[in-house]
Amino acid sequence: MEKINKLLEIIKESDNIVFFGGAGTSTESGINDFRGKNGVYNTKYKGYNPEDILHIDFFISHRKIFNDFLKEKMNFKNCKPNKGHYALVKLEELGKLRGVITQNIDSLHQKAGSKNVLELHGTIAYFQCLSCGRKEEEYFSCDCGGIVRPPVTLYGENLNEEVVEKAIEYISKAETLIICGTSLVVYPAAYYIKYFKGENLIIVNGTETSYDEKADLVIRDNFGEVFDYIGKKL
């Protein structure tokens, strides 16, 4: 608790906090991470490796299998935000949290009520026609004949430049950067941490990260419990 109370004090004294989160922020909402023991990547789907299915080339050549995979293995519509997500909403409402940068594609931060969220890898919360722009929560065949897909960044595609630029701007101007639920092995997203020049680099994660030695405070605990405590104390 000593370290969590230290984080509480840092948050109380900070007015420009940026939160950078990974898969570990969603596991308490019932969403398995991709590479963990029970992760999506550990089981083949219709004979294909999930990482191959989530490549732009596979989407182009096997669109039905791609859509079936999303529906069966990556359907997060019934998943609800956890205590940690709601605590971040409170931090934003208090004017302390300037932005949430997430590597996740489940949109749980927005479901909780966070307003300023940057989704580095996009989202699978809806499908969109690339021709006319029509959006629906479920897959649909568009009347205009255009290609329909979720606005998620697949393997083989570049991240959205506008989102990346905003993320780097937030990190470079932040007084306190809180990294949570990520081992910082996914690039290029993890690279952006190098832009932080502020006072407090905080890492909240169950396992070691490559940035632990550079951090001012490292907490080996889970997202929901830590931030639920923080939220109740503010």
Secondary structure, DSSP 8 states (H G I E B T S, - for coil): -HHHHHHHHHHHH-S-EEEEE-GGGTGGGT---SSSTT-GGGS-BTTB-HHHHTBHHHHHH-HHHHHHHHHHHS--TT----HHHHHHHHHHHTT-EEEEEE--SS-HHHHHT-SSEEETTB--S-EEETTT--EESS----TT---EE-SB--BTS---HHHHHHHHHHHHH-SEEEEES--S-STTGGGGGGG--SSEEEEE-SS--TTGGG-SEEE-S-HHHHHHHHHHH-
